[in-house]
């Protein structure tokens, strides 16, 4: 795999989407339960899960957008066709 801007953005946005998934939030509270951060998260669990619920779709959107750009770049290298969604309408 060639390392370029789109592939790095795709990897990082996918990684952050997996980390900020709200279904993983409860595991973070349990894993950090012996520390001060864990106590703070367990006392404010609703706020923590709400923040993850707000941030998660943003990273998913960024991952899909990076994937789209990565595939368009690969297709443009093979042939000079452009994505119809990327062409501005007149």
C-alpha positions in Angstrom: 0.0 0.0 0.0 1.4 3.3 -1.0 1.5 5.8 1.8 -0.1 9.1 0.8 -2.2 11.8 2.4 -5.5 10.1 1.7 -4.5 6.7 3.0 -3.1 8.2 6.2 -6.3 10.2 6.7 -8.4 7.1 6.0 -6.4 5.1 8.6 -6.5 7.8 11.3 -10.2 8.6 10.9 -11.1 4.9 11.0 -8.9 4.4 14.1 -10.5 7.4 15.8 -14.0 6.3 14.8 -13.3 2.9 16.4 -11.9 4.6 19.6 -14.8 7.0 19.9 -17.6 4.5 19.3 -20.1 4.9 22.1 -20.5 1.1 22.6 -16.8 1.0 23.6 -17.2 3.8 26.2 -18.3 1.4 29.0 -15.1 -0.6 28.5 -13.0 2.6 29.0 -14.8 3.3 32.3 -14.1 -0.3 33.4 -10.5 -0.3 32.2 -9.7 3.0 33.9 -11.7 2.3 37.1 -8.7 2.2 39.3 -7.5 5.7 38.4 -8.7 9.2 38.9 -9.9 9.4 35.3 -12.0 6.3 35.7 -13.7 7.7 38.8 -14.4 10.9 36.9 -15.8 9.0 33.9 -17.9 6.8 36.1 -19.4 9.8 37.9 -20.1 11.6 34.6 -20.9 8.6 32.5 -23.9 10.1 30.8 -21.8 13.2 29.7 -19.0 10.9 28.5 -21.3 8.7 26.5 -23.0 11.8 25.0 -19.7 13.3 24.0 -18.7 10.0 22.3 -22.1 9.9 20.6 -21.5 13.4 19.2 -17.9 12.9 18.1 -18.4 9.4 16.6 -20.5 10.4 13.6 -18.0 13.1 12.7 -15.1 10.5 12.5 -17.4 8.2 10.5 -18.1 11.0 8.0 -14.4 11.8 7.8 -13.6 8.1 7.2 -16.1 7.8 4.4 -14.9 11.0 2.8 -11.3 9.9 3.0 -12.2 6.5 1.5 -14.0 8.2 -1.4 -11.0 10.5 -2.1 -8.7 7.5 -1.9 -10.7 5.5 -4.3 -11.0 8.4 -6.7 -7.3 8.9 -6.7 -6.8 5.2 -7.5 -9.3 5.3 -10.3 -7.8 8.5 -11.7 -4.4 6.8 -11.9 -5.9 3.9 -13.9 -8.0 6.0 -16.2 -8.9 9.7 -16.4 -12.5 9.3 -15.4 -13.8 11.5 -12.5 -16.4 10.8 -10.0 -19.8 12.3 -11.0 -20.4 13.3 -7.4 -17.2 15.3 -7.3 -17.9 17.3 -10.5 -19.6 20.7 -9.7 -23.0 21.0 -11.3 -23.7 23.8 -13.7 
